[in-house]
Every structure is written in C-alpha cells, then in structure tokens.
Amino acid sequence: MTPKSRYLTCAGRQLHVMDWGQPGQVETVIAWHGLARTGRDMDELAAHLAPRLRVICPDTIGRGLSQWSPDPSAEYQLSFYARLAEDLMDQLDIRRAHWVGTSMGGAVGTVCAAGLSRPGMQERILSLVLNDNAPHLAAPAIERIRTYAGSPPAFDTVTELEAFFRQVYKPYGWLSDAQWRRLTETSVRRLPDGRVTPHYDPAMARQFVDHPDDYELWDHYDRLRIPVLCLRGAESDLVLPETTAEMQRRGPGALGLLRVVEVPGCGHAPALNVPGQLDLVAGFIDAARA
C-alpha cells in the first residue's frame, strides 16, 4: 500500500503526515514517533495495520518535514503536542482513534487520553500503546538523550550518518540493512556547509530545560480508563522495572486494563519492525476494538 504524504496546518503550524489507508475505513490508529525521530519510523507498523485500519503518522513540529517552531520554549512541550494532535484529528475528521506512541509519542498519547490539558481529547482515545514509555522516566537516561539530541553531529556523507544512527539507535534491536538505510534517508538534512545531520530542530531538546517536569505524568496516567499496552525494552535504561510495577498498582493497572510486555533484545526503544512486535501491537488493538 502506498501512503499519502500530506501537509496540514495545525495550531498555526504546518505538520507533515503520512496517511495510510483506504477510503471508507472508519477506524483509525495514530502512530506518534519518539523525541528525535520522524513519523517514517512507523512505516512497518502502518503497513502491517493498513489493510484494515487507517494509520496516521505525523512528524512532530521541529522534526522531519514539519515546520520548526518559531517559539521553541512555548511549543516544544507535551501540552502543545497534544494541541497539535487534537487539531490534526479534527482536520482529518477522526472522531476517535487508537494511539501507538514510541517514547515521546507515548507521552503525547497519555496527555491526550488523560484530558487534563485538552479535555476534549479524553473520550477520543480508545486505547494506548506505550512503546518504552511510562509516567516516570529514569533521570540518567533522560540526561543521556538530552545530551545527544541537543547537539546533533554533522558528517560529510550520508554513509557516515548511517553509521552514527546504527550506533546510537542500536537499542532499537534488529533492523535490516534496508531499514537502516531508510531510517537514515528519512531523517537527514543538509547543512549550509554541505555536511549532513539528523533532520530535527536542536532546540526541541530545550523541552528538558524549559519544562523539566514535562515527563512526570502520574497525574495523567491515573486518569486513564482505557486499555494500555506497555512495551518495555528488556534492556531499557529509560523505563525501569520498578516503574512498570508501579503502573500495575495504579491507574489502568489497578483496573485490570494494563498489560506490560518486556521485549527481548531491545533497549530504548523497540523499533516496531519485526513480526513479533507488530503482532503484539496489532493483537492489542484488535482486542480493544472487540
């Protein structure tokens, strides 16, 4: 299936979106990428689901082909990303949707589904997949991510950039050579001096400085009343076992609505690109649809 590449103005900012699906498909999945990534990371998942579901894969502002924010301090934060998501759903006439989010994308989904900052969204999220994301993240891992994301390197060639991605994203688990190449080619931009660098606004990492508690989401998590699947990379340094244990004791966990699955061979975060991972997500969404 060939997706449509679309550009929409949401909350005054242009978003790039990959729209997978067929006319007449009513049920929708929103698949939201991680902090320094793009919506193209969701290609395998979208292709897996698209025969029966519409899948919307946005680039967050400041990433990929979406507009960079002219007001980084105000807009590179979860509450504004949730505002973008609400406007995106309105423009695409999506009344309700299942949500799959990797890392930051899971946090955006949690904020939307909780309805604290966007009350109109609470009833619009039907289920939530947190791909190596949780209401509390380990501080040392956040500092590691902030450091590399805030100072992206530059290289003379795309091949060198791919080698960098293979190293920094090794915790994603197994990717084929073709998948590594596509990951690189869909997240590269050329600098004025001719070198290449990851395709995002380095200012987006100011989220951790301007909004240091943005990812402390227990208040949001405790409000969730929908099925939640938490995929934890077995070697993740961001989502710790004690955090997923606490998730089981409160919020949707206390209501029997949470399932936690450790994904072997992965750290932060599983790439959602191999049959076992794809089937887990698809099976969870199918159960939530039933």
Summary of the structure (lengths in Angstrom):
residues: 290
radius of gyration: 17.5
end to end distance: 25.0
largest distance: 55.1
contacts: 1034
relative contact order: 0.16
helix: 41%
strand: 20%
